[in-house]
Amino acid sequence: MCGGIDDKQGIYDGCYRYSAATKTWTETGWMSTAKRHLAASVHPRLGLITTGGHSGSKILATVETTRDGKNFDLSLPDMPIANHAHCQVTVDSRTVMVLGGCIPGDCESDVAFKLDLVQKKWTKLPGLAVGRHGHACGVVSKNGVPKKVVVAGGYSGKYEASVEVLDLATLTWSTGTYCIQQQCVILNLLLLGVPLPGRRRYASRVQFEDTFVVVGGYDHGAKKNTNTLLKYEPASGRWTTLPDHLSAPSQAFVAFSINREAFASTD
């Protein structure tokens, strides 16, 4: 994991790598620039892909990749627009998407772009119906084939529970169900999947099996950070609250999946 805000040094440029063998974190190297509110995903060949962020003095458009946290590759083209507090997903071996975020002059942006990793070219996508930052997004697959990208929560000038679903076959945002106080109606709009159970910003995302889990974040209704884990259900588009939870309520943090064996007892 790379970047962020260090409680002693401020905005941080370093990367840490977790060792399953020793169950320890080690600082491995440094990015080209210290940055916070960058977005990241893991690519099967390129490793960690980071996009954008904020240096403390300006919004960044840089794209960096690293497989080991030591050596950094800047050969991928910068994003078309500098951005931070956006969400980013690796869709497949060829495609990365960047959705929403804070761009210069607009901190509730609806911008959406995809990067072709083979052609090394960015293409503009249809924009979000609700511009937002601090949101979560994840890939939904069927039989190992990516089918949808789902955007959830964030801040649009107000805290959001709304959900938008991008169909990867047509690159269009889907219609959906919107619920207010348990009353649900079908809307012919291009934005809404089933909303999150609460309005939240700066939650993290973990890809899990054929879907993803929204982890933690700031819950506006409760006026505090939350420790809940919400799994997106591909068949219904609804959210399941998982029985596990974070040990401490958190927002604006990193979460990722790891093999269970990494935490197995050595006794």
C-alpha positions, 0 to 999 in steps of 0.5 A: 500500500502506498501514500496517504497521510502520516500522523507525523510526516503529513502527506506520505510518499512511501509504500509498505509491503505485508509479509505473510511469512513474518506477519509484519509490514516493511517500508519498501520504497517511495512513489514519485510524489507524496500524495493523499486521496489517491485511488488504487487497484491491483492488476494481475500483471502490473501489480498495484496501479495508483491514479491521481491524488493530492500533493498538498499543493495541487491535484495530480493526474499521474498514473504509477504502477509497482509490483514490489513497492520498490520499483515504480513505472510511470510509462502509462499516460496521465489521466486526462484530468487531474483527480483525487478522492475518486474511485478506480477499478481494474476491470480486466487485464486490459482495462482500468476505469476512473469514476467521479472525484475532485477535479480542478474547479469541481469537487463533486465531478461526474467524470468517467474514463477508461484506460486501455492498458495495451494501447495506453490510451484514455477514453471518456465514458458516459458521466455519472448521473450524480457527481461525487467524491469519496465514494466506493466502487467495485466490479461485479462478474459472472463466471469470471467475466466482468459484467458491471461496475457499481458506484456507491455512496460518497459526497455530492454536496450532500452525503450519498447513499445512492448507487449507480451501475455501469453495464460493461457490455453497453457502457450505459448506466442502468435503471434501478430501484430507489427506496425511501423509508422502505417504500420502493419504486422503479425509476427510469433514470440512468443512475440508481441501483438499490441505495446503501443502508446509510449515507457514507463517505470514504468507505473502502472497497474489497473485491470478493469472489464475483462481487465486492464489499464496502467497508467502513466509512463515515456514516452521516446518519450516525454522525460517526465512522462505522465498522460495518461490512456491506456485500453487494448482491449481484442477483438482486442489486441489494446489500447484505450486512456481513456478520464480521466488522472492523475492530475499530470504526474507520474512514479513508483507509485501505482495505484489501483481500489476502489469503486466509493462510497468511493469518494461519497459526504457526503453533 
